[in-house]
């Protein structure tokens, strides 16, 4: 069962197959960087992953990213929220990882990859 706000966000995100963008900059930066995506909005979780990829940040460094709409001043507190296309956001590093957040999940996946047992070799058939 999908909650009404989540369903509305999913519909809004899927309404357009055209390429859209969100502009972001770190609080201390002068210039903006564009994140392109398909649809009318991008989830905060996906935006964080894209920012990590663009800036080659390392997951699991015990910080999270705070995303704030520069016009309205709204801080996106949930990773399931959506940022509309053509919005400029300010990004700040904040200490700690949000429990269950996308960055915490990425860090956990990397740790699990490191400690995973290799798959057994297939048995030779005679």
C-alpha positions in Angstrom: 0.0 0.0 0.0 1.5 3.3 -1.1 0.7 6.4 0.9 -1.1 9.2 -0.9 1.9 11.7 -0.8 4.2 9.0 -2.0 1.9 8.0 -4.8 1.5 11.7 -5.9 5.2 12.1 -5.9 5.7 9.0 -8.0 3.0 10.2 -10.5 4.7 13.6 -10.7 8.1 12.0 -11.2 6.8 9.8 -14.0 4.7 12.4 -15.9 7.5 13.4 -18.2 10.1 11.4 -20.2 11.9 14.6 -21.0 15.3 15.3 -19.5 15.2 17.7 -16.6 17.7 19.1 -14.2 18.3 20.3 -10.7 21.2 22.7 -10.0 23.2 22.2 -6.8 26.2 23.7 -5.1 27.9 23.1 -1.8 27.4 25.9 0.7 31.1 27.0 0.3 31.1 26.7 -3.5 30.7 29.6 -6.0 29.5 27.6 -9.0 26.5 25.3 -9.6 26.6 21.8 -11.0 23.7 20.2 -12.9 22.1 16.8 -12.2 20.1 15.6 -15.1 17.3 13.1 -14.9 14.1 12.0 -16.7 10.8 13.2 -15.3 9.5 16.2 -13.4 11.2 15.5 -10.1 14.0 13.5 -8.5 14.0 11.8 -5.1 16.3 13.2 -2.5 17.9 9.8 -2.1 18.7 9.7 -5.8 20.0 13.3 -5.8 22.3 12.4 -2.9 23.7 9.4 -4.8 24.3 11.5 -7.9 26.0 14.2 -5.9 28.3 11.6 -4.4 29.1 10.2 -7.8 29.7 13.7 -9.4 32.1 14.8 -6.6 33.6 11.4 -6.1 32.8 11.4 -2.4 33.3 8.2 -0.4 30.3 6.5 1.2 30.7 5.6 4.8 32.7 8.6 5.8 30.2 9.3 8.7 28.5 12.3 7.1 25.3 12.8 5.3 24.2 15.5 2.9 21.6 18.1 3.8 19.6 19.3 0.8 17.9 22.8 1.0 15.8 24.6 -1.6 17.6 27.9 -2.1 14.4 29.9 -2.9 12.0 28.6 -0.3 14.6 27.6 2.3 12.9 24.3 2.8 15.2 21.6 4.1 14.4 18.1 2.7 14.3 15.9 5.8 13.1 12.7 4.2 14.9 10.9 1.4 11.5 9.8 0.0 10.7 13.5 -0.8 11.0 14.8 -4.3 12.9 17.9 -5.6 11.1 19.4 -8.6 12.9 20.0 -11.9 14.6 23.4 -12.5 15.2 24.0 -8.7 18.5 25.2 -7.3 19.5 23.5 -4.0 22.3 24.1 -1.5 24.1 21.0 -0.2 25.8 20.8 3.2 27.8 18.0 4.7 26.4 17.2 8.1 27.9 14.8 10.7 26.6 11.3 11.0 24.6 9.1 8.7 20.8 9.1 8.7 19.7 5.7 10.0 18.2 3.8 7.1 19.1 6.6 4.7 20.5 6.0 1.2 24.0 6.9 2.2 24.0 4.6 5.2 22.7 1.8 2.9 25.5 2.4 0.4 28.1 2.3 3.2 26.6 -0.9 4.6 26.6 -2.5 1.1 30.3 -1.6 0.6 31.1 -3.2 4.0 29.2 -6.3 3.1 30.9 -6.6 -0.2 34.3 -6.5 1.5 33.4 -9.3 4.0 31.3 -11.4 1.6 32.5 -15.0 1.1 33.4 -15.8 -2.5 30.8 -17.9 -4.3 31.8 -21.6 -4.5 33.2 -22.7 -7.9 30.7 -24.8 -9.9 31.3 -28.5 -9.7 33.1 -30.0 -12.7 30.8 -32.3 -14.8 32.1 -35.5 -16.1 
